[in-house]
């Protein structure tokens, strides 16, 4: 029998949960309504975008802008609505994207705005979700995108120098930028036309290379600014990391901690805007995992807004996938997977939820931030308060910072004793109530699971076709041609062939001595064959593109054939004089001959762009019929593998795990999902990326999969998985503040939405799933992380039963941190503040 007191408590918490859920759904709408009143600026146009030193003024109102970068070509159009929806639910009110010139104009004068390059459709979806848009036109974008977004054909324009006061470059840049802006204007997508676009960007981080061009760099910046203004988009233009951005263009900050590193707007009438707050670090093949904590991100955002910032853009909010050959030099196919939305579009917790909370906390401070005057107070050696107070009113917001990176500190602020964890900021929207601390995460955590698909891997059989290295190719030149120019960004591959005759006296006489083939290359990699036999491979890296291949080879008396398959891993995406970067073999010698070292660099070389399987389109259903496929052997270089699989069960995202493979590319039903490189190991002796996203949009009931394996991988252990984040967790202590989602402002006064503001663990299953198992629960001093929690020195024995009572069979639950529910706790650590850590499974 349930005790009446406990029954009443359960009823109260159930009612509270319903009230909380309804408040959560209506949160964004209420934020907007509150902002409408708090942000109104007298004398401003009812429609349009202007700015002053405090903020952008959009349609007559000030706005705090929480922007998330989502690049339309890095996902499929069917994913866009869900990504935008999840961003909005995370407190994002603005979506930022670059414009990808080489995607829109791959061939000069031939434009592509279809499929994943449908820019207009993407911007219209943003508008449908009632969000703002920031369009970074560039047209140079970097973005770890192939060639920094510049089309390859631009390299071959006579006399061109990229991103300089150079007439050929300016001609083509002006034509493309004008075309894009006109296209967006024709669709009425700029804010003064009633559309969502409130900002546009010209150029990108130009200060980093400007000095390389001397006066031509300075004049180019001025020209680019004038070009942008001449297009009459009637929204403010920005230049990121550009100290000398010409008026009225706004210079903005990129980095991890712009609250402390930004030198500020270059004119007093410009607002402080942050165009790239890096949510992690993009990875290149050979990198270990990159991380940035939710706590550090939230700290940086609170810091920036406390110091007069009014816009932050998370780069990336959703990173996505570099499909096909779209990634820049050595960049992985997976892009910014550690963002608040991971590569598969799933919410990465606690990053997504903790940022949502900082957005809510800052929104509660709007009135004071918009109309207040800031004052900085010293509260201790490493502690300070930044207080925004509107003169003559009660509007006040305080940001209490502890910049000590090791120790928590107690401070006295306006008569209150407030504990500040190490390196944290507490937000007090009324200068009295702590509603958020950047270091104390009240939102849930989760862990990603890759689940082997029973349906997709059933009867999964491979067939193979192995390419034969060519001999005596045409298209001959004395020396090997430069690889970028040879391939023209149409393929990663090009063959180089030559032959040489050797006499018996040329070859080593000793049995234990072999000739050595040495190839010095400018990048990125080569596979070498001698007399039809695979001799090995070598490659450079993101840091050092150049490399030297050296292998002992077997040469014979008479004619010997050498074939080198040069390959690229994307074009460069940054730096000065990009049009003058080179790749491919530059010196080829044979060592160890009786007659000495033989330089064959000028021996006469035949060339072939691409490999035969590409030309025959073996990755398509029709093309695959053009060769004879056989049963796979133990694996060998330059081998195509073909198989079929059924679409995986359910509707979770899909990936392929490339266990046992080396380097190459994957196609699903004729569409490339990107490069894989499993045998390029990080310093941790693991592949940088093992799972590769297969968009559901690429799938049919029965699916053709084709792998190109360049080295000696074997696909027997390759398998299809579905992806979920159904393992969810919460770790909340007795010192955690209540969630800022439990507060609102009414008539300028901060008010709680509920009566009980005590800390509680909150769990919400994704989608329409329910909690089916409690995998871990401890009320005491547990430690670890979601997916790997451990019991500490003490725990309440009934912890799991209490959590099961509140959560099992429900889509969401809240567990109060109240010792009355954990009454049998032993006395091992009664002097400690308790923490409740919970891990559950949703299904």
C-alpha positions in Angstrom: 0.0 0.0 0.0 1.3 3.5 -0.9 1.6 5.9 2.0 -0.8 8.8 1.7 2.0 11.3 2.0 3.9 9.6 -0.9 0.8 9.4 -3.0 0.2 13.1 -2.6 3.8 13.8 -3.5 3.6 11.6 -6.7 0.3 13.4 -7.6 2.0 16.8 -7.1 5.0 15.9 -9.1 2.9 14.5 -12.0 0.9 17.7 -12.0 4.2 19.7 -12.0 5.5 17.6 -14.9 2.4 18.4 -17.0 2.7 22.1 -16.1 6.4 22.0 -16.9 5.9 20.3 -20.3 3.3 22.8 -21.3 5.5 25.6 -20.3 8.3 24.1 -22.3 6.2 23.9 -25.5 5.1 27.5 -25.1 8.5 28.8 -24.1 9.7 30.2 -27.5 6.4 31.9 -28.1 6.5 33.6 -24.7 10.1 34.6 -25.3 9.0 36.3 -28.5 6.1 38.1 -26.8 8.3 39.3 -24.0 11.0 40.4 -26.4 8.5 42.3 -28.5 7.8 44.6 -25.6 11.3 44.8 -24.1 13.0 45.4 -27.4 10.9 48.1 -29.1 12.8 51.1 -30.3 11.1 54.3 -30.8 11.3 56.1 -34.2 12.4 52.9 -36.1 10.9 51.6 -39.3 8.2 48.9 -38.8 10.1 46.7 -41.4 13.8 46.5 -42.0 17.1 46.0 -40.2 19.3 48.7 -38.8 21.8 48.7 -35.9 23.4 50.8 -33.2 26.2 50.2 -30.7 23.9 47.9 -28.6 22.3 45.5 -31.1 20.7 44.9 -34.4 17.2 46.5 -34.6 14.9 44.3 -36.6 11.5 45.6 -37.7 11.7 48.2 -35.0 12.8 45.9 -32.2 16.1 45.0 -30.6 16.9 41.3 -30.6 19.3 39.0 -28.8 20.3 36.7 -31.5 21.1 33.0 -30.8 22.2 31.6 -34.2 23.1 28.1 -35.3 25.1 27.3 -38.4 23.5 24.6 -40.6 25.0 24.2 -44.1 22.3 23.1 -46.6 24.7 20.8 -48.7 25.9 18.9 -45.7 22.5 17.2 -45.2 19.7 16.1 -47.5 16.6 18.3 -48.1 14.3 15.8 -46.3 16.4 16.4 -43.1 16.2 20.2 -43.2 12.8 20.7 -41.5 13.7 18.5 -38.6 17.1 20.1 -38.2 15.6 23.6 -38.2 12.8 22.5 -35.8 15.3 21.0 -33.3 17.4 24.2 -33.5 14.4 26.3 -32.7 13.4 24.0 -29.8 17.0 24.5 -28.5 16.4 28.3 -28.2 17.9 29.2 -31.6 16.2 32.1 -33.3 18.5 32.5 -36.3 20.0 30.0 -38.8 23.3 30.8 -40.5 24.7 29.3 -43.7 27.5 29.9 -46.2 26.8 29.9 -49.9 28.8 27.3 -51.8 30.0 28.7 -55.1 31.5 25.5 -56.5 28.3 23.7 -55.7 26.2 26.3 -57.5 28.5 26.8 -60.5 30.7 23.7 -60.9 31.2 24.6 -64.6 31.5 28.3 -65.6 28.1 29.6 -66.5 26.2 26.4 -65.6 24.3 26.8 -62.4 22.9 24.2 -59.9 20.2 25.1 -57.4 18.7 21.6 -57.2 18.5 19.0 -54.4 20.9 19.7 -51.5 22.0 22.9 -53.3 18.5 24.4 -53.3 19.4 27.5 -51.3 16.1 29.3 -51.8 14.1 26.3 -50.5 16.4 26.2 -47.4 15.9 29.9 -46.7 12.2 29.6 -47.2 12.1 26.7 -44.7 13.8 28.9 -42.1 11.2 31.5 -42.7 8.4 29.0 -42.3 9.7 28.1 -38.9 9.6 31.9 -38.0 13.4 32.2 -37.6 15.9 34.7 -38.9 18.6 33.9 -41.4 22.2 35.0 -41.9 23.6 34.3 -45.3 27.4 34.4 -45.6 27.8 34.9 -49.4 31.6 34.9 -49.4 32.2 33.8 -52.1 35.3 32.4 -50.4 34.1 30.5 -47.4 36.8 28.1 -46.2 34.5 26.0 -44.1 36.7 22.9 -44.6 34.9 22.7 -47.9 36.6 21.7 -51.1 38.7 24.6 -52.4 37.1 26.9 -49.8 34.0 27.0 -52.0 35.8 28.5 -55.0 35.1 26.5 -58.2 38.1 24.8 -59.7 37.7 26.4 -63.1 38.5 29.7 -61.5 42.2 28.5 -61.1 42.5 28.4 -64.9 41.4 31.9 -65.6 44.4 33.7 -67.2 46.2 36.1 -64.8 44.0 35.4 -61.8 45.1 35.9 -58.2 42.4 34.8 -55.7 41.1 37.2 -53.1 43.2 40.2 -54.2 42.7 43.5 -56.0 43.0 41.5 -59.2 40.6 42.3 -62.1 39.9 38.7 -63.3 39.1 37.5 -59.7 36.9 40.6 -59.0 35.1 40.2 -62.3 34.0 36.6 -61.5 33.4 37.3 -57.8 31.1 40.3 -58.6 29.2 38.3 -61.1 28.5 35.4 -58.7 27.7 37.5 -55.6 25.4 39.7 -57.7 23.6 36.6 -59.0 23.1 35.2 -55.6 21.8 38.4 -54.0 19.5 39.1 -57.0 18.2 35.5 -56.7 17.4 36.0 -53.0 15.8 39.4 -53.7 13.6 38.0 -56.5 12.3 35.5 -53.9 11.7 38.4 -51.4 13.9 36.7 -48.8 15.6 39.8 -47.3 14.0 41.2 -44.1 12.9 44.6 -45.6 10.9 42.5 -48.2 9.3 40.5 -45.4 11.8 37.6 -45.6 14.1 36.1 -42.9 17.5 37.3 -44.0 18.7 40.0 -41.5 22.5 39.9 -42.2 24.8 39.1 -45.1 28.5 38.5 -45.2 31.1 39.4 -47.8 34.5 37.7 -47.8 35.6 35.6 -44.9 38.4 36.0 -42.3 40.5 38.0 -44.7 42.7 39.6 -42.1 44.5 36.3 -41.8 46.0 36.6 -45.3 45.7 40.3 -46.1 49.3 41.2 -45.4 50.4 38.7 -48.0 49.0 40.9 -50.7 50.2 44.2 -49.3 48.4 47.2 -50.7 46.4 44.9 -53.0 44.9 43.3 -49.9 43.9 46.7 -48.4 42.3 47.9 -51.6 40.5 44.6 -52.1 38.8 44.9 -48.7 37.5 48.3 -49.6 36.4 47.1 -53.0 34.6 44.1 -51.5 32.7 46.3 -49.0 31.6 48.7 -51.7 30.5 45.7 -53.9 28.3 44.4 -51.0 26.7 47.8 -50.4 26.0 48.3 -54.1 23.8 45.3 -54.3 21.0 47.0 -52.4 20.0 44.1 -50.2 19.1 46.7 -47.5 20.3 44.6 -44.6 23.6 45.2 -42.8 26.7 43.5 -44.2 29.4 41.9 -42.1 33.0 40.9 -42.4 34.3 38.4 -39.9 37.7 38.9 -38.3 38.2 42.1 -40.4 39.5 45.0 -38.3 39.4 47.4 -41.2 35.9 46.5 -42.5 34.8 49.7 -44.3 31.8 51.6 -43.0 29.0 50.7 -42.6 30.1 47.0 -42.8 30.3 45.5 -39.3 33.4 43.7 -38.3 32.7 40.5 -36.2 34.5 38.0 -34.1 35.3 34.3 -34.7 36.8 32.1 -32.0 36.1 30.3 -28.8 36.0 33.1 -26.3 35.1 36.4 -28.0 34.0 37.8 -24.7 37.7 38.1 -23.8 39.5 38.1 -27.2 37.4 40.3 -29.4 39.0 43.8 -29.9 35.5 45.1 -30.5 33.7 46.9 -33.4 35.9 49.3 -35.3 33.4 52.1 -34.8 31.4 53.0 -31.8 28.1 52.8 -33.6 28.4 49.1 -34.5 27.2 46.2 -32.3 29.4 43.4 -31.0 28.5 40.3 -33.1 30.0 36.8 -32.8 29.9 35.0 -36.1 31.7 31.7 -35.2 31.6 30.2 -31.7 33.3 26.9 -32.4 31.3 24.1 -30.8 34.2 21.7 -31.1 37.0 21.3 -33.7 36.6 19.9 -37.1 38.7 16.8 -37.7 41.1 15.7 -40.4 42.1 12.1 -41.0 44.7 11.0 -38.5 43.2 13.2 -35.7 42.2 12.0 -32.3 38.7 12.9 -31.0 38.1 16.7 -30.5 35.9 17.9 -27.6 34.5 21.1 -26.2 32.3 20.8 -23.2 28.8 22.2 -22.9 30.0 24.1 -19.8 32.8 25.9 -21.6 30.4 26.8 -24.5 27.8 28.2 -22.1 30.5 30.2 -20.2 31.7 31.8 -23.4 28.2 32.8 -24.4 27.3 34.2 -21.0 30.6 36.1 -20.9 30.1 37.6 -24.4 26.5 38.8 -23.7 27.5 40.2 -20.3 30.1 42.4 -22.0 27.8 44.0 -24.6 27.5 41.2 -27.1 24.1 40.8 -28.8 24.6 37.9 -31.2 26.3 34.5 -31.1 26.4 32.0 -34.0 27.4 28.5 -33.1 29.8 27.1 -35.7 28.5 24.4 -36.1 25.1 23.8 -34.6 24.7 20.9 -37.0 27.8 19.9 -38.9 26.5 17.1 -41.1 28.3 15.1 -43.8 30.8 16.0 -46.5 29.2 13.8 -49.2 31.1 12.7 -52.3 34.3 14.7 -52.7 33.2 17.9 -51.1 35.6 18.0 -48.1 38.8 20.0 -48.1 42.3 18.6 -47.9 42.3 15.6 -45.5 39.1 16.7 -43.8 36.9 13.8 -42.6 33.6 12.9 -44.2 31.9 13.5 -40.8 31.9 17.3 -40.0 31.6 18.8 -36.5 29.9 15.7 -35.1 30.4 17.1 -31.6 27.9 20.0 -32.3 24.6 20.3 -30.4 23.0 18.2 -33.2 25.3 15.4 -34.2 26.0 14.2 -37.8 22.8 12.2 -37.8 20.7 15.1 -36.6 20.3 13.7 -33.1 20.4 16.0 -30.1 23.8 15.7 -28.4 23.2 16.1 -24.7 24.0 17.9 -22.5 25.3 20.4 -25.1 21.9 20.9 -26.8 20.0 21.3 -23.5 22.6 23.4 -21.6 22.8 25.9 -24.5 19.0 26.0 -24.5 19.2 26.9 -20.8 21.8 29.7 -21.3 19.6 31.1 -24.1 16.6 31.1 -21.8 18.6 32.7 -19.0 19.9 35.5 -21.2 16.4 36.1 -22.6 15.2 36.7 -19.1 17.7 39.5 -18.9 16.6 41.2 -22.1 15.2 44.4 -20.7 18.2 45.2 -18.6 20.6 44.2 -21.4 18.8 46.3 -24.0 18.3 49.5 -21.9 20.6 49.2 -18.9 24.0 50.7 -18.1 26.8 48.2 -17.3 28.9 48.4 -14.2 31.8 46.0 -13.2 32.3 45.2 -9.6 35.3 43.3 -8.1 34.0 40.6 -5.7 37.4 38.8 -5.1 40.8 38.1 -6.5 39.3 36.2 -9.5 35.7 37.1 -9.1 33.7 39.9 -10.6 30.1 41.0 -11.2 28.9 42.7 -14.3 25.6 44.5 -13.5 23.2 45.9 -16.0 20.8 48.4 -14.5 18.2 50.5 -16.3 18.2 53.9 -14.6 15.0 54.9 -12.9 13.6 51.4 -13.0 13.8 48.0 -11.3 15.2 46.4 -14.4 18.5 44.8 -13.4 20.5 41.8 -14.5 23.8 40.5 -13.0 26.5 38.1 -14.2 28.7 36.8 -11.4 31.9 35.3 -12.7 34.5 33.1 -11.0 37.5 33.1 -13.2 39.5 30.8 -10.9 39.9 27.7 -13.0 40.4 25.3 -10.0 38.4 26.3 -7.0 34.8 27.2 -6.2 34.4 30.5 -4.4 31.8 32.1 -2.2 31.0 35.8 -2.9 28.8 38.3 -1.3 26.5 40.1 -3.7 24.0 42.6 -2.5 23.8 40.8 0.9 23.6 37.3 -0.5 26.2 34.6 -0.1 26.5 32.9 -3.5 28.7 29.9 -4.3 30.3 30.1 -7.7 31.9 26.9 -9.1 35.3 27.1 -10.6 35.4 29.0 -13.9 31.7 29.7 -14.1 29.2 32.5 -14.5 25.9 32.7 -12.6 23.1 34.6 -14.2 20.7 36.7 -12.1 18.0 38.2 -14.3 16.7 40.4 -11.4 20.0 40.8 -9.6 18.6 38.6 -6.9 17.7 35.1 -8.2 20.3 32.7 -9.6 18.5 31.0 -12.5 21.6 29.5 -14.3 25.2 28.7 -13.7 27.3 27.8 -16.7 29.1 25.0 -14.8 26.0 23.3 -13.3 24.2 21.3 -15.9 20.5 20.7 -15.1 19.5 19.3 -18.4 19.8 15.6 -19.3 22.8 13.8 -20.9 22.7 11.1 -23.5 25.0 8.5 -25.2 25.0 7.4 -28.8 24.3 3.8 -29.8 25.1 2.0 -33.1 22.8 -1.0 -33.3 23.6 -3.7 -35.9 20.6 -4.0 -38.3 19.2 -7.5 -38.5 17.4 -6.8 -41.8 20.1 -5.0 -43.6 22.9 -7.5 -42.8 20.8 -10.6 -43.6 22.2 -12.4 -46.6 24.8 -9.6 -47.2 27.1 -11.1 -49.9 29.9 -9.3 -51.6 31.3 -9.6 -55.1 34.6 -8.1 -56.3 36.2 -6.6 -59.4 39.9 -5.7 -59.3 41.4 -3.1 -61.6 44.6 -3.8 -63.5 47.3 -1.1 -63.5 47.7 0.4 -67.0 50.8 0.1 -69.2 52.1 2.5 -71.8 49.4 5.2 -71.4 49.1 8.0 -74.0 48.8 11.7 -73.2 52.6 11.7 -72.8 54.8 14.4 -71.3 58.5 14.3 -70.4 57.6 14.8 -66.7 54.6 13.9 -64.6 51.9 16.5 -64.8 50.8 18.4 -61.7 47.9 16.6 -60.0 45.4 19.5 -59.4 45.7 20.7 -62.9 45.5 17.1 -64.3 42.4 16.1 -62.5 40.7 19.5 -62.5 38.6 18.5 -59.5 36.7 15.8 -61.5 38.2 12.9 -59.7 40.7 12.1 -56.8 42.8 9.9 -59.1 45.3 10.0 -62.0 47.6 7.4 -63.4 51.2 8.0 -64.4 53.1 5.3 -66.4 56.6 4.9 -67.8 58.8 2.0 -68.8 62.6 1.5 -68.7 64.9 -1.2 -70.1 67.5 -2.7 -67.8 70.4 -5.0 -68.7 71.7 -7.8 -66.5 74.6 -5.6 -65.4 72.2 -2.8 -64.3 70.6 -5.1 -61.6 72.1 -5.8 -58.2 74.3 -8.9 -58.1 73.7 -9.7 -54.4 70.6 -11.6 -53.6 70.0 -9.6 -50.4 70.1 -6.3 -52.2 67.0 -4.9 -54.0 66.5 -1.7 -56.0 64.4 0.9 -54.2 61.7 3.1 -55.9 61.7 6.5 -54.4 59.0 9.1 -55.2 59.1 12.6 -53.8 55.6 14.0 -54.0 53.9 17.4 -53.2 50.9 15.5 -52.0 48.5 14.0 -51.3 49.3 10.2 -51.8 50.3 7.5 -54.3 49.9 3.8 -54.9 52.8 2.3 -56.7 52.9 -0.7 -59.1 56.0 -2.3 -60.7 55.5 -4.8 -63.5 51.9 -5.2 -62.4 52.7 -6.0 -58.8 51.5 -3.7 -56.0 54.6 -2.1 -54.4 52.8 -0.1 -51.6 51.5 3.3 -50.9 52.4 6.5 -49.0 50.7 9.8 -48.3 51.1 13.2 -46.7 49.0 14.8 -44.0 47.0 17.9 -43.3 50.0 19.5 -41.6 52.6 18.3 -44.2 51.2 17.6 -47.6 54.6 16.6 -49.1 55.9 13.1 -48.5 58.5 10.6 -49.9 57.5 7.1 -50.9 60.4 4.5 -50.7 60.0 0.8 -51.3 62.1 -2.1 -52.3 60.9 -3.3 -55.7 61.5 -6.3 -58.0 63.0 -5.3 -61.3 63.9 -7.6 -64.2 66.2 -7.8 -67.1 64.5 -6.2 -70.1 61.6 -3.9 -70.1 60.1 -2.8 -66.7 56.8 -1.0 -66.3 56.1 1.5 -63.5 52.6 2.8 -62.8 51.9 5.4 -60.1 48.3 6.1 -59.1 48.4 9.6 -57.6 45.5 10.6 -55.4 44.0 13.7 -53.7 42.0 14.0 -50.6 40.3 17.3 -51.4 41.6 20.7 -52.6 43.0 23.3 -50.2 40.6 25.6 -48.4 42.6 28.4 -46.9 45.6 30.6 -47.1 47.0 33.1 -49.6 47.7 32.3 -53.3 45.5 29.2 -53.3 45.7 29.1 -57.1 49.4 28.4 -56.8 49.1 25.2 -54.7 50.4 22.0 -56.3 50.3 18.3 -55.7 51.6 15.1 -57.3 55.0 13.5 -58.0 57.9 15.9 -58.5 61.0 13.6 -58.4 61.1 9.8 -59.2 64.3 7.8 -58.8 65.5 4.2 -58.6 68.2 3.5 -56.0 70.4 0.5 -55.6 71.2 -0.3 -59.3 74.8 -1.3 -60.2 75.0 1.7 -62.5 74.0 4.0 -59.6 70.9 6.0 -58.9 68.7 6.4 -61.9 66.5 9.6 -62.1 63.4 8.7 -64.2 61.6 12.0 -63.5 62.1 13.0 -67.1 61.8 9.5 -68.6 58.6 10.3 -70.5 55.3 9.7 -68.6 51.9 8.7 -69.9 48.8 10.0 -68.1 45.2 9.0 -67.4 42.7 11.0 -65.4 40.5 8.8 -63.2 40.4 5.1 -62.9 38.5 2.7 -65.2 35.8 1.8 -62.6 34.9 5.5 -62.4 34.7 5.8 -66.2 32.5 2.7 -66.3 30.4 4.0 -63.4 30.7 0.7 -61.6 28.9 2.3 -58.6 25.6 2.4 -60.6 23.2 -0.4 -61.4 23.8 -0.1 -65.1 27.5 0.5 -64.9 28.1 -2.4 -62.7 26.9 -4.7 -65.5 29.9 -3.7 -67.7 32.4 -5.9 -65.9 32.6 -9.5 -64.6 32.3 -9.7 -60.8 33.8 -12.6 -58.9 33.7 -14.0 -55.4 36.0 -11.9 -53.1 39.4 -13.1 -52.1 41.4 -12.0 -49.1 41.6 -8.5 -50.3 43.9 -6.5 -52.6 44.6 -3.0 -53.9 42.3 -1.1 -56.2 39.4 -3.4 -55.8 35.7 -2.7 -56.3 33.2 -4.5 -54.0 29.5 -4.8 -54.8 26.6 -6.0 -52.7 22.9 -5.5 -51.9 21.1 -4.9 -48.7 17.5 -4.3 -47.6 16.6 -1.0 -46.0 17.1 -1.2 -42.2 14.2 -1.5 -39.8 12.6 1.5 -38.2 13.2 5.1 -38.9 16.4 5.8 -37.0 19.4 7.2 -38.9 21.5 4.7 -40.8 25.3 4.3 -41.0 27.8 1.8 -42.4 30.7 0.6 -40.2 33.8 0.2 -42.3 35.6 -2.5 -40.1 38.5 -4.1 -41.9 38.7 -1.5 -44.7 41.7 0.7 -45.7 41.0 3.8 -47.8 38.4 4.5 -50.5 34.9 5.6 -51.2 31.3 4.3 -50.6 28.3 4.6 -53.0 24.7 3.8 -52.1 22.4 3.4 -55.1 24.9 5.4 -57.2 25.3 8.3 -54.7 28.6 8.8 -52.9 28.4 9.2 -49.2 32.0 10.3 -49.0 35.6 9.1 -48.5 36.6 6.6 -45.9 40.1 6.1 -44.5 40.1 3.5 -41.8 43.8 2.6 -41.8 45.0 6.2 -41.2 45.2 5.9 -37.5 45.3 8.7 -34.9 47.9 8.8 -32.2 45.4 6.7 -30.1 45.9 3.9 -32.7 42.3 4.2 -33.8 40.6 5.4 -37.1 39.5 9.1 -36.9 36.2 7.9 -38.3 34.7 4.4 -38.5 31.0 5.0 -39.1 29.7 6.7 -42.2 26.3 8.3 -42.6 23.8 6.8 -45.1 20.9 9.3 -45.5 17.5 7.6 -45.4 16.8 9.6 -48.5 19.4 7.6 -50.4 17.7 4.3 -49.6 15.2 2.1 -51.4 13.6 -1.2 -50.3 16.6 -3.0 -51.9 19.9 -1.1 -52.1 23.1 -1.4 -54.2 26.3 -0.7 -52.2 29.6 -0.3 -54.0 33.0 0.2 -52.3 36.2 1.3 -53.9 39.1 0.0 -51.8 42.4 1.5 -52.8 44.6 -0.5 -50.5 44.1 -4.1 -49.2 41.0 -3.9 -47.0 38.5 -6.8 -46.8 34.8 -6.0 -46.5 33.8 -9.3 -44.7 33.2 -7.3 -41.4 31.6 -4.2 -42.9 28.0 -3.9 -41.6 25.0 -1.6 -41.5 23.8 -0.1 -38.3 21.0 2.2 -37.1 21.8 5.1 -34.8 20.0 6.3 -31.7 20.5 8.3 -28.5 18.1 6.2 -26.5 20.5 6.0 -23.5 19.7 9.1 -21.5 21.0 10.3 -18.2 20.8 13.0 -15.5 23.3 14.0 -12.9 22.1 16.7 -10.5 23.3 17.8 -7.1 21.7 19.5 -4.2 23.5 22.7 -5.1 22.2 22.9 -8.6 20.0 26.0 -9.3 16.6 25.5 -10.7 16.3 25.4 -14.5 15.8 28.8 -16.1 12.9 27.2 -18.0 11.0 27.4 -14.7 11.0 31.2 -14.8 9.4 33.9 -16.8 9.1 37.7 -16.8 5.8 39.4 -16.4 5.5 43.1 -16.6 9.3 43.3 -16.2 9.3 41.2 -13.1 11.0 37.8 -12.8 8.6 35.1 -11.6 8.7 31.3 -11.1 6.3 29.3 -13.2 5.9 26.7 -10.4 6.0 26.7 -6.6 8.7 24.0 -6.1 12.1 25.1 -7.4 14.1 22.4 -5.6 16.7 20.5 -7.8 15.4 17.5 -9.7 16.6 15.1 -12.3 14.7 15.4 -15.5 14.6 12.8 -18.3 12.8 13.0 -21.6 12.9 10.2 -24.2 13.5 11.2 -27.8 10.6 10.9 -30.3 7.6 9.0 -29.0 9.7 6.5 -27.0 9.2 5.5 -23.4 11.6 4.6 -20.5 11.8 0.8 -20.5 14.8 0.2 -18.1 16.7 1.9 -15.4 20.3 1.0 -16.0 21.9 3.0 -13.2 20.8 5.0 -10.3 22.7 6.3 -7.3 21.8 9.0 -4.7 25.1 9.7 -2.9 28.4 10.5 -4.5 28.4 8.7 -7.9 31.0 9.5 -10.6 31.6 9.0 -14.3 29.6 10.0 -17.4 26.5 9.0 -19.3 27.1 5.4 -20.5 29.8 4.9 -17.8 28.5 5.9 -14.3 29.9 4.3 -11.1 28.8 4.1 -7.5 31.0 6.1 -5.2 31.7 5.8 -1.5 28.0 5.9 -0.5 24.7 5.4 -2.2 21.1 5.0 -1.1 20.3 1.2 -1.6 16.8 1.9 -2.9 18.0 4.5 -5.5 17.0 2.3 -8.4 13.6 1.5 -7.0 12.8 5.2 -6.5 13.8 6.0 -10.1 11.8 3.1 -11.5 8.7 4.3 -9.6 8.9 7.8 -11.1 10.1 6.8 -14.6 9.4 3.3 -15.9 6.8 3.2 -18.7 6.8 7.0 -19.1 8.1 9.2 -22.0 9.5 11.7 -19.4 9.9 12.0 -15.7 11.3 14.1 -12.9 12.9 12.7 -9.8 13.1 15.1 -6.8 16.4 15.4 -4.9 14.8 14.9 -1.5 16.3 12.6 1.1 12.7 11.6 2.2 12.7 9.4 -1.0 16.1 7.9 -0.2 15.5 7.4 3.5 17.7 4.3 3.9 20.9 6.0 2.8 23.8 4.9 4.9 25.8 7.4 6.9 29.1 7.0 5.0 29.0 10.6 3.6 26.3 12.4 5.5 28.5 15.5 5.5 28.5 15.7 1.7 26.1 17.4 -0.7 24.4 14.6 -2.5 24.2 13.9 -6.2 21.6 11.8 -8.0 22.9 10.1 -11.1 20.5 8.2 -13.3 20.8 6.3 -16.6 17.8 4.9 -18.4 17.0 3.2 -21.7 14.3 4.5 -24.0 12.5 2.3 -26.6 
